[in-house]
Amino acid sequence: MLIRENQELMEKAYLGKYGCSCTDPVMTKRKHNETSCPYRTEFQRDRDRILHSNAFRRLKRKTQVFLSPTGDHYRTRLTHTLEVSQIARIISRGLMLNEDLTEAIALGHDLGHSPFGHSGESALNRICPHGYRHYEQSVRVVDYIEKDGKGLNLTEAVRNGILCHTNKIAETREGNVVRLADRIAYINHDIEDAVRADILKPEDLPAEATDVLGFTKSQRITTLVASIIENGAETIGMDKKIEKAQNILHEFMFQNVYYNPIAKSEEEKAKNLLIKLYKYYIRNIDKLPENYLAIARKYDEYRAVCDYISGMSDGYATDLYKELFVPKEWK
């Protein structure tokens, strides 16, 4: 018996009624047929492809909330992704869902995020005729951009989970777990970063939320995760009282951190930087790297330029802007 076949049998023994099997012919379907791996299940292969992708590595230099923070302990898009993965895996394990599928979706959910976080997303959505939404771009990354345009050829379950992680109901319970884990992670680690940045004090958090969820990050995450597990796998969700408390905290963060003028003081500069880069490459399409020129030939120049800029890290976009638009000293 192959190692993969043995793992498939073990998965069948522990997987609950609502878990997505790694042998499900619909959910493991790929755009291009491949020979099975003798060692890994289909969802394990997807996880590994995402983990080794260029887009995944670039997440370490992409903004989570604070643009290019100088402190070592502020979150980046990469550390956010790892925290989402950890929370989602615990929930899936507790609900007897497919942990490998959950991990693959979680690791891939933000691959298409723009530089400079949601401010970059807003700028590209405003200027690109096709629009720009990071969850759709994440699917473009795994389908058409990675591996010099060949894509990662992921399974349908992983692709759907990535697409639906923000505001849609996924086709699998595992995808819906990641959607909830994403919100749990970013609300609570963004609170911690805001406190570190002196934007908030712990006592500023609304008591109607902390009295239910807990006063510390660990207490809140534990309460939210436990509520989802106790709710069961038939419908992925949480107790209404706890959900209401989380929504209060979510709204508080938008009012006091995500739209805070101190935290967001550099965002307009970041938006203008990306817009200027976008316009430059639309006028000078021949300056794109060859793999993005191939996208321009297949689709159009707007799609290609948006793909190129959205894949940049914060630092790369800033350095490129300086190279193109900031005069250098004469030597």
Buried (B, 14 or more C-beta within 10 A) or exposed (E): EEEBEEBBEEBEEEBEEBBBBBBBEEBBEBEEEEEBBEEBBBBBBBBBBBEEBEBBEBBEBBBBBBBBBEEEEBBBBBBBBBBBBBBBBBBBBBBBBBBBBBBBBBBBBBBBBBBBBBBBBBBBBEBBEBEBBBBBBBBBBBBBBBBEBEBBBBBBBBBBBBBBBBEEEBBBBBBBBBBBBBBBBBBBBBBBBBBBBEBBEEEEBEEEBBEBBBBBBEEBBBBBBBBBBEBEBEEBBBBEEBBBBBEBBBEBBEEBBBEBEEBBEBBEEBBEBBBEBBEBBBEEBEEBEEBBBBBBEEBEBBBBBBBBBBBBBBEBBBEBBEEEEEEEEEE
